Amino acid sequence: IACASIVAKVARDDIMRGMDRLYPGYGFARHKGYGTPHHQRCILERGYCPIHRRTFAVAPKLDI
């Protein structure tokens, strides 16, 4: 199970680096989509992009 977890994380990190190229300015390569303060600032400054999950608890509530 631990090995599968590592493989899944590496695969997700690769996907997020690809999303960083598709949606520049959000810092996906840096924070990998986790709700870090930097990621939340990016959302507040730029709004949501198509890959953001708006129902996730740490996503700031924006009126857009």
PDB file of N, CA, C and O in Angstrom, chain B, residues numbered from 101:
ATOM      1  N   ILE B 101       0.831  -1.190   0.000  1.00  0.00           N
ATOM      2  CA  ILE B 101       0.000   0.000   0.000  1.00  0.00           C
ATOM      3  C   ILE B 101       0.876   1.254   0.000  1.00  0.00           C
ATOM      4  O   ILE B 101       0.574   2.222  -0.697  1.00  0.00           O
ATOM      5  N   ALA B 102       1.950   1.238   0.773  1.00  0.00           N
ATOM      6  CA  ALA B 102       2.832   2.409   0.826  1.00  0.00           C
ATOM      7  C   ALA B 102       3.445   2.697  -0.540  1.00  0.00           C
ATOM      8  O   ALA B 102       3.549   3.858  -0.938  1.00  0.00           O
ATOM      9  N   CYS B 103       3.847   1.664  -1.255  1.00  0.00           N
ATOM     10  CA  CYS B 103       4.440   1.844  -2.581  1.00  0.00           C
ATOM     11  C   CYS B 103       3.420   2.444  -3.549  1.00  0.00           C
ATOM     12  O   CYS B 103       3.751   3.335  -4.330  1.00  0.00           O
ATOM     13  N   ALA B 104       2.188   1.957  -3.496  1.00  0.00           N
ATOM     14  CA  ALA B 104       1.130   2.491  -4.366  1.00  0.00           C
ATOM     15  C   ALA B 104       0.871   3.952  -4.055  1.00  0.00           C
ATOM     16  O   ALA B 104       0.599   4.740  -4.961  1.00  0.00           O
ATOM     17  N   SER B 105       0.951   4.320  -2.791  1.00  0.00           N
ATOM     18  CA  SER B 105       0.755   5.709  -2.391  1.00  0.00           C
ATOM     19  C   SER B 105       1.833   6.609  -2.989  1.00  0.00           C
ATOM     20  O   SER B 105       1.542   7.712  -3.450  1.00  0.00           O
ATOM     21  N   ILE B 106       3.061   6.142  -2.980  1.00  0.00           N
ATOM     22  CA  ILE B 106       4.168   6.917  -3.550  1.00  0.00           C
ATOM     23  C   ILE B 106       3.995   7.060  -5.058  1.00  0.00           C
ATOM     24  O   ILE B 106       4.181   8.145  -5.610  1.00  0.00           O
ATOM     25  N   VAL B 107       3.638   5.961  -5.722  1.00  0.00           N
ATOM     26  CA  VAL B 107       3.421   5.998  -7.172  1.00  0.00           C
ATOM     27  C   VAL B 107       2.298   6.976  -7.508  1.00  0.00           C
ATOM     28  O   VAL B 107       2.414   7.742  -8.465  1.00  0.00           O
ATOM     29  N   ALA B 108       1.218   6.959  -6.737  1.00  0.00           N
ATOM     30  CA  ALA B 108       0.091   7.862  -6.986  1.00  0.00           C
ATOM     31  C   ALA B 108       0.517   9.318  -6.793  1.00  0.00           C
ATOM     32  O   ALA B 108       0.134  10.180  -7.585  1.00  0.00           O
ATOM     33  N   LYS B 109       1.293   9.599  -5.766  1.00  0.00           N
ATOM     34  CA  LYS B 109       1.734  10.973  -5.533  1.00  0.00           C
ATOM     35  C   LYS B 109       2.641  11.461  -6.651  1.00  0.00           C
ATOM     36  O   LYS B 109       2.501  12.597  -7.104  1.00  0.00           O
ATOM     37  N   VAL B 110       3.563  10.628  -7.103  1.00  0.00           N
ATOM     38  CA  VAL B 110       4.456  11.013  -8.195  1.00  0.00           C
ATOM     39  C   VAL B 110       3.644  11.262  -9.472  1.00  0.00           C
ATOM     40  O   VAL B 110       3.904  12.222 -10.197  1.00  0.00           O
ATOM     41  N   ALA B 111       2.676  10.408  -9.741  1.00  0.00           N
ATOM     42  CA  ALA B 111       1.827  10.588 -10.923  1.00  0.00           C
ATOM     43  C   ALA B 111       1.028  11.881 -10.822  1.00  0.00           C
ATOM     44  O   ALA B 111       0.916  12.618 -11.802  1.00  0.00           O
ATOM     45  N   ARG B 112       0.476  12.162  -9.656  1.00  0.00           N
ATOM     46  CA  ARG B 112      -0.296  13.399  -9.467  1.00  0.00           C
ATOM     47  C   ARG B 112       0.593  14.625  -9.610  1.00  0.00           C
ATOM     48  O   ARG B 112       0.186  15.615 -10.218  1.00  0.00           O
ATOM     49  N   ASP B 113       1.789  14.574  -9.062  1.00  0.00           N
ATOM     50  CA  ASP B 113       2.721  15.692  -9.196  1.00  0.00           C
ATOM     51  C   ASP B 113       3.034  15.959 -10.668  1.00  0.00           C
ATOM     52  O   ASP B 113       3.122  17.114 -11.083  1.00  0.00           O
ATOM     53  N   ASP B 114       3.202  14.891 -11.462  1.00  0.00           N
ATOM     54  CA  ASP B 114       3.433  15.054 -12.903  1.00  0.00           C
ATOM     55  C   ASP B 114       2.234  15.717 -13.575  1.00  0.00           C
ATOM     56  O   ASP B 114       2.402  16.599 -14.417  1.00  0.00           O
ATOM     57  N   ILE B 115       1.039  15.299 -13.210  1.00  0.00           N
ATOM     58  CA  ILE B 115      -0.179  15.897 -13.771  1.00  0.00           C
ATOM     59  C   ILE B 115      -0.247  17.372 -13.420  1.00  0.00           C
ATOM     60  O   ILE B 115      -0.586  18.198 -14.267  1.00  0.00           O
ATOM     61  N   MET B 116       0.074  17.710 -12.178  1.00  0.00           N
ATOM     62  CA  MET B 116      -0.007  19.108 -11.751  1.00  0.00           C
ATOM     63  C   MET B 116       1.041  19.973 -12.449  1.00  0.00           C
ATOM     64  O   MET B 116       0.794  21.153 -12.696  1.00  0.00           O
ATOM     65  N   ARG B 117       2.206  19.408 -12.771  1.00  0.00           N
ATOM     66  CA  ARG B 117       3.184  20.162 -13.563  1.00  0.00           C
ATOM     67  C   ARG B 117       2.622  20.445 -14.960  1.00  0.00           C
ATOM     68  O   ARG B 117       2.852  21.518 -15.518  1.00  0.00           O
ATOM     69  N   GLY B 118       1.894  19.490 -15.516  1.00  0.00           N
ATOM     70  CA  GLY B 118       1.232  19.719 -16.800  1.00  0.00           C
ATOM     71  C   GLY B 118       0.155  20.787 -16.696  1.00  0.00           C
ATOM     72  O   GLY B 118       0.000  21.605 -17.602  1.00  0.00           O
ATOM     73  N   MET B 119      -0.589  20.783 -15.594  1.00  0.00           N
ATOM     74  CA  MET B 119      -1.630  21.797 -15.393  1.00  0.00           C
ATOM     75  C   MET B 119      -1.007  23.179 -15.232  1.00  0.00           C
ATOM     76  O   MET B 119      -1.612  24.185 -15.603  1.00  0.00           O
ATOM     77  N   ASP B 120       0.206  23.226 -14.676  1.00  0.00           N
ATOM     78  CA  ASP B 120       0.908  24.497 -14.530  1.00  0.00           C
ATOM     79  C   ASP B 120       1.207  25.112 -15.899  1.00  0.00           C
ATOM     80  O   ASP B 120       1.175  26.332 -16.061  1.00  0.00           O
ATOM     81  N   ARG B 121       1.498  24.252 -16.882  1.00  0.00           N
ATOM     82  CA  ARG B 121       1.738  24.764 -18.240  1.00  0.00           C
ATOM     83  C   ARG B 121       0.437  25.203 -18.904  1.00  0.00           C
ATOM     84  O   ARG B 121       0.421  26.181 -19.652  1.00  0.00           O
ATOM     85  N   LEU B 122      -0.658  24.482 -18.634  1.00  0.00           N
ATOM     86  CA  LEU B 122      -1.953  24.853 -19.224  1.00  0.00           C
ATOM     87  C   LEU B 122      -2.553  26.101 -18.583  1.00  0.00           C
ATOM     88  O   LEU B 122      -3.186  26.915 -19.256  1.00  0.00           O
ATOM     89  N   TYR B 123      -2.349  26.241 -17.286  1.00  0.00           N
ATOM     90  CA  TYR B 123      -2.926  27.362 -16.525  1.00  0.00           C
ATOM     91  C   TYR B 123      -1.821  28.096 -15.775  1.00  0.00           C
ATOM     92  O   TYR B 123      -1.729  27.985 -14.553  1.00  0.00           O
ATOM     93  N   PRO B 124      -0.979  28.848 -16.492  1.00  0.00           N
ATOM     94  CA  PRO B 124       0.111  29.563 -15.820  1.00  0.00           C
ATOM     95  C   PRO B 124      -0.430  30.631 -14.870  1.00  0.00           C
ATOM     96  O   PRO B 124      -1.517  31.173 -15.070  1.00  0.00           O
ATOM     97  N   GLY B 125       0.333  30.908 -13.863  1.00  0.00           N
ATOM     98  CA  GLY B 125      -0.054  31.941 -12.913  1.00  0.00           C
ATOM     99  C   GLY B 125      -0.715  31.408 -11.659  1.00  0.00           C
ATOM    100  O   GLY B 125      -0.933  32.166 -10.714  1.00  0.00           O
ATOM    101  N   TYR B 126      -1.039  30.124 -11.623  1.00  0.00           N
ATOM    102  CA  TYR B 126      -1.646  29.533 -10.432  1.00  0.00           C
ATOM    103  C   TYR B 126      -0.621  28.819  -9.548  1.00  0.00           C
ATOM    104  O   TYR B 126      -0.912  28.525  -8.388  1.00  0.00           O
ATOM    105  N   GLY B 127       0.555  28.542 -10.070  1.00  0.00           N
ATOM    106  CA  GLY B 127       1.601  27.911  -9.278  1.00  0.00           C
ATOM    107  C   GLY B 127       1.398  26.433  -9.020  1.00  0.00           C
ATOM    108  O   GLY B 127       1.883  25.917  -8.013  1.00  0.00           O
ATOM    109  N   PHE B 128       0.685  25.728  -9.909  1.00  0.00           N
ATOM    110  CA  PHE B 128       0.429  24.310  -9.679  1.00  0.00           C
ATOM    111  C   PHE B 128       1.714  23.496  -9.562  1.00  0.00           C
ATOM    112  O   PHE B 128       1.752  22.536  -8.792  1.00  0.00           O
ATOM    113  N   ALA B 129       2.758  23.843 -10.292  1.00  0.00           N
ATOM    114  CA  ALA B 129       4.018  23.093 -10.184  1.00  0.00           C
ATOM    115  C   ALA B 129       4.638  23.278  -8.808  1.00  0.00           C
ATOM    116  O   ALA B 129       5.383  22.419  -8.337  1.00  0.00           O
ATOM    117  N   ARG B 130       4.335  24.386  -8.169  1.00  0.00           N
ATOM    118  CA  ARG B 130       4.909  24.688  -6.851  1.00  0.00           C
ATOM    119  C   ARG B 130       4.143  23.997  -5.719  1.00  0.00           C
ATOM    120  O   ARG B 130       4.754  23.336  -4.880  1.00  0.00           O
ATOM    121  N   HIS B 131       2.845  24.138  -5.686  1.00  0.00           N
ATOM    122  CA  HIS B 131       2.064  23.625  -4.554  1.00  0.00           C
ATOM    123  C   HIS B 131       1.265  22.370  -4.876  1.00  0.00           C
ATOM    124  O   HIS B 131       0.615  21.804  -3.997  1.00  0.00           O
ATOM    125  N   LYS B 132       1.312  21.932  -6.135  1.00  0.00           N
ATOM    126  CA  LYS B 132       0.673  20.695  -6.595  1.00  0.00           C
ATOM    127  C   LYS B 132      -0.830  20.661  -6.333  1.00  0.00           C
ATOM    128  O   LYS B 132      -1.425  19.588  -6.241  1.00  0.00           O
ATOM    129  N   GLY B 133      -1.441  21.840  -6.213  1.00  0.00           N
ATOM    130  CA  GLY B 133      -2.884  21.897  -6.038  1.00  0.00           C
ATOM    131  C   GLY B 133      -3.361  21.834  -4.601  1.00  0.00           C
ATOM    132  O   GLY B 133      -4.560  21.918  -4.339  1.00  0.00           O
ATOM    133  N   TYR B 134      -2.437  21.687  -3.672  1.00  0.00           N
ATOM    134  CA  TYR B 134      -2.844  21.675  -2.267  1.00  0.00           C
ATOM    135  C   TYR B 134      -3.224  23.089  -1.831  1.00  0.00           C
ATOM    136  O   TYR B 134      -2.738  24.067  -2.399  1.00  0.00           O
ATOM    137  N   GLY B 135      -4.078  23.197  -0.839  1.00  0.00           N
ATOM    138  CA  GLY B 135      -4.622  24.485  -0.409  1.00  0.00           C
ATOM    139  C   GLY B 135      -3.666  25.319   0.421  1.00  0.00           C
ATOM    140  O   GLY B 135      -4.011  25.746   1.523  1.00  0.00           O
ATOM    141  N   THR B 136      -2.491  25.552  -0.086  1.00  0.00           N
ATOM    142  CA  THR B 136      -1.503  26.367   0.621  1.00  0.00           C
ATOM    143  C   THR B 136      -1.928  27.837   0.584  1.00  0.00           C
ATOM    144  O   THR B 136      -2.758  28.221  -0.240  1.00  0.00           O
ATOM    145  N   PRO B 137      -1.371  28.648   1.459  1.00  0.00           N
ATOM    146  CA  PRO B 137      -1.684  30.083   1.390  1.00  0.00           C
ATOM    147  C   PRO B 137      -1.365  30.675   0.012  1.00  0.00           C
ATOM    148  O   PRO B 137      -2.107  31.523  -0.486  1.00  0.00           O
ATOM    149  N   HIS B 138      -0.264  30.230  -0.603  1.00  0.00           N
ATOM    150  CA  HIS B 138       0.090  30.721  -1.936  1.00  0.00           C
ATOM    151  C   HIS B 138      -1.005  30.366  -2.953  1.00  0.00           C
ATOM    152  O   HIS B 138      -1.407  31.206  -3.758  1.00  0.00           O
ATOM    153  N   HIS B 139      -1.477  29.130  -2.909  1.00  0.00           N
ATOM    154  CA  HIS B 139      -2.529  28.689  -3.834  1.00  0.00           C
ATOM    155  C   HIS B 139      -3.815  29.491  -3.615  1.00  0.00           C
ATOM    156  O   HIS B 139      -4.463  29.906  -4.576  1.00  0.00           O
ATOM    157  N   GLN B 140      -4.169  29.701  -2.383  1.00  0.00           N
ATOM    158  CA  GLN B 140      -5.387  30.474  -2.101  1.00  0.00           C
ATOM    159  C   GLN B 140      -5.253  31.913  -2.588  1.00  0.00           C
ATOM    160  O   GLN B 140      -6.223  32.487  -3.081  1.00  0.00           O
ATOM    161  N   ARG B 141      -4.053  32.511  -2.456  1.00  0.00           N
ATOM    162  CA  ARG B 141      -3.836  33.864  -2.989  1.00  0.00           C
ATOM    163  C   ARG B 141      -3.986  33.886  -4.506  1.00  0.00           C
ATOM    164  O   ARG B 141      -4.569  34.815  -5.065  1.00  0.00           O
ATOM    165  N   CYS B 142      -3.458  32.859  -5.168  1.00  0.00           N
ATOM    166  CA  CYS B 142      -3.584  32.783  -6.628  1.00  0.00           C
ATOM    167  C   CYS B 142      -5.047  32.734  -7.045  1.00  0.00           C
ATOM    168  O   CYS B 142      -5.439  33.393  -8.008  1.00  0.00           O
ATOM    169  N   ILE B 143      -5.847  31.968  -6.337  1.00  0.00           N
ATOM    170  CA  ILE B 143      -7.274  31.880  -6.653  1.00  0.00           C
ATOM    171  C   ILE B 143      -7.944  33.231  -6.419  1.00  0.00           C
ATOM    172  O   ILE B 143      -8.746  33.683  -7.237  1.00  0.00           O
ATOM    173  N   LEU B 144      -7.615  33.872  -5.302  1.00  0.00           N
ATOM    174  CA  LEU B 144      -8.224  35.175  -5.014  1.00  0.00           C
ATOM    175  C   LEU B 144      -7.831  36.217  -6.058  1.00  0.00           C
ATOM    176  O   LEU B 144      -8.643  37.071  -6.414  1.00  0.00           O
ATOM    177  N   GLU B 145      -6.596  36.156  -6.550  1.00  0.00           N
ATOM    178  CA  GLU B 145      -6.131  37.132  -7.535  1.00  0.00           C
ATOM    179  C   GLU B 145      -6.667  36.851  -8.932  1.00  0.00           C
ATOM    180  O   GLU B 145      -6.983  37.787  -9.666  1.00  0.00           O
ATOM    181  N   ARG B 146      -6.777  35.568  -9.320  1.00  0.00           N
ATOM    182  CA  ARG B 146      -7.110  35.215 -10.690  1.00  0.00           C
ATOM    183  C   ARG B 146      -8.482  34.597 -10.861  1.00  0.00           C
ATOM    184  O   ARG B 146      -8.974  34.483 -11.984  1.00  0.00           O
ATOM    185  N   GLY B 147      -9.110  34.196  -9.764  1.00  0.00           N
ATOM    186  CA  GLY B 147     -10.364  33.453  -9.864  1.00  0.00           C
ATOM    187  C   GLY B 147     -10.071  31.985 -10.105  1.00  0.00           C
ATOM    188  O   GLY B 147      -8.913  31.578 -10.207  1.00  0.00           O
ATOM    189  N   TYR B 148     -11.125  31.198 -10.194  1.00  0.00           N
ATOM    190  CA  TYR B 148     -10.963  29.772 -10.428  1.00  0.00           C
ATOM    191  C   TYR B 148     -10.627  29.498 -11.886  1.00  0.00           C
ATOM    192  O   TYR B 148     -11.040  30.242 -12.775  1.00  0.00           O
ATOM    193  N   CYS B 149      -9.878  28.431 -12.130  1.00  0.00           N
ATOM    194  CA  CYS B 149      -9.673  27.952 -13.495  1.00  0.00           C
ATOM    195  C   CYS B 149     -10.491  26.661 -13.626  1.00  0.00           C
ATOM    196  O   CYS B 149     -10.993  26.162 -12.619  1.00  0.00           O
ATOM    197  N   PRO B 150     -10.637  26.118 -14.814  1.00  0.00           N
ATOM    198  CA  PRO B 150     -11.514  24.954 -15.001  1.00  0.00           C
ATOM    199  C   PRO B 150     -11.178  23.717 -14.171  1.00  0.00           C
ATOM    200  O   PRO B 150     -12.054  22.877 -13.963  1.00  0.00           O
ATOM    201  N   ILE B 151      -9.952  23.575 -13.693  1.00  0.00           N
ATOM    202  CA  ILE B 151      -9.633  22.360 -12.928  1.00  0.00           C
ATOM    203  C   ILE B 151      -9.860  22.513 -11.429  1.00  0.00           C
ATOM    204  O   ILE B 151      -9.717  21.536 -10.694  1.00  0.00           O
ATOM    205  N   HIS B 152     -10.206  23.698 -10.954  1.00  0.00           N
ATOM    206  CA  HIS B 152     -10.450  23.879  -9.524  1.00  0.00           C
ATOM    207  C   HIS B 152     -11.762  23.230  -9.104  1.00  0.00           C
ATOM    208  O   HIS B 152     -12.783  23.360  -9.779  1.00  0.00           O
ATOM    209  N   ARG B 153     -11.713  22.524  -7.970  1.00  0.00           N
ATOM    210  CA  ARG B 153     -12.921  21.960  -7.373  1.00  0.00           C
ATOM    211  C   ARG B 153     -13.490  23.009  -6.431  1.00  0.00           C
ATOM    212  O   ARG B 153     -12.860  23.360  -5.433  1.00  0.00           O
ATOM    213  N   ARG B 154     -14.644  23.496  -6.734  1.00  0.00           N
ATOM    214  CA  ARG B 154     -15.229  24.572  -5.930  1.00  0.00           C
ATOM    215  C   ARG B 154     -15.905  24.081  -4.669  1.00  0.00           C
ATOM    216  O   ARG B 154     -16.294  24.893  -3.830  1.00  0.00           O
ATOM    217  N   THR B 155     -16.056  22.786  -4.511  1.00  0.00           N
ATOM    218  CA  THR B 155     -16.719  22.252  -3.324  1.00  0.00           C
ATOM    219  C   THR B 155     -15.730  21.832  -2.248  1.00  0.00           C
ATOM    220  O   THR B 155     -16.147  21.436  -1.160  1.00  0.00           O
ATOM    221  N   PHE B 156     -14.427  21.906  -2.522  1.00  0.00           N
ATOM    222  CA  PHE B 156     -13.429  21.491  -1.551  1.00  0.00           C
ATOM    223  C   PHE B 156     -13.409  22.490  -0.399  1.00  0.00           C
ATOM    224  O   PHE B 156     -13.478  23.697  -0.633  1.00  0.00           O
ATOM    225  N   ALA B 157     -13.317  22.014   0.826  1.00  0.00           N
ATOM    226  CA  ALA B 157     -13.492  22.844   2.018  1.00  0.00           C
ATOM    227  C   ALA B 157     -12.508  24.009   2.123  1.00  0.00           C
ATOM    228  O   ALA B 157     -12.875  25.061   2.647  1.00  0.00           O
ATOM    229  N   VAL B 158     -11.276  23.860   1.647  1.00  0.00           N
ATOM    230  CA  VAL B 158     -10.319  24.946   1.808  1.00  0.00           C
ATOM    231  C   VAL B 158     -10.372  25.967   0.679  1.00  0.00           C
ATOM    232  O   VAL B 158      -9.685  26.986   0.742  1.00  0.00           O
ATOM    233  N   ALA B 159     -11.169  25.714  -0.348  1.00  0.00           N
ATOM    234  CA  ALA B 159     -11.263  26.679  -1.451  1.00  0.00           C
ATOM    235  C   ALA B 159     -11.990  27.918  -0.951  1.00  0.00           C
ATOM    236  O   ALA B 159     -13.063  27.812  -0.358  1.00  0.00           O
ATOM    237  N   PRO B 160     -11.412  29.095  -1.188  1.00  0.00           N
ATOM    238  CA  PRO B 160     -12.087  30.315  -0.764  1.00  0.00           C
ATOM    239  C   PRO B 160     -13.390  30.494  -1.526  1.00  0.00           C
ATOM    240  O   PRO B 160     -13.484  30.135  -2.700  1.00  0.00           O
ATOM    241  N   LYS B 161     -14.371  31.036  -0.874  1.00  0.00           N
ATOM    242  CA  LYS B 161     -15.667  31.274  -1.500  1.00  0.00           C
ATOM    243  C   LYS B 161     -15.611  32.567  -2.294  1.00  0.00           C
ATOM    244  O   LYS B 161     -15.492  33.649  -1.720  1.00  0.00           O
ATOM    245  N   LEU B 162     -15.697  32.455  -3.617  1.00  0.00           N
ATOM    246  CA  LEU B 162     -15.652  33.618  -4.477  1.00  0.00           C
ATOM    247  C   LEU B 162     -16.993  33.799  -5.171  1.00  0.00           C
ATOM    248  O   LEU B 162     -17.636  32.816  -5.538  1.00  0.00           O
ATOM    249  N   ASP B 163     -17.410  35.004  -5.351  1.00  0.00           N
ATOM    250  CA  ASP B 163     -18.652  35.275  -6.068  1.00  0.00           C
ATOM    251  C   ASP B 163     -18.326  35.545  -7.532  1.00  0.00           C
ATOM    252  O   ASP B 163     -18.229  36.692  -7.968  1.00  0.00           O
ATOM    253  N   ILE B 164     -18.158  34.450  -8.278  1.00  0.00           N
ATOM    254  CA  ILE B 164     -17.888  34.585  -9.726  1.00  0.00           C
ATOM    255  C   ILE B 164     -18.804  33.696 -10.506  1.00  0.00           C
ATOM    256  O   ILE B 164     -18.735  33.665 -11.735  1.00  0.00           O
TER     257      ILE B 164
END
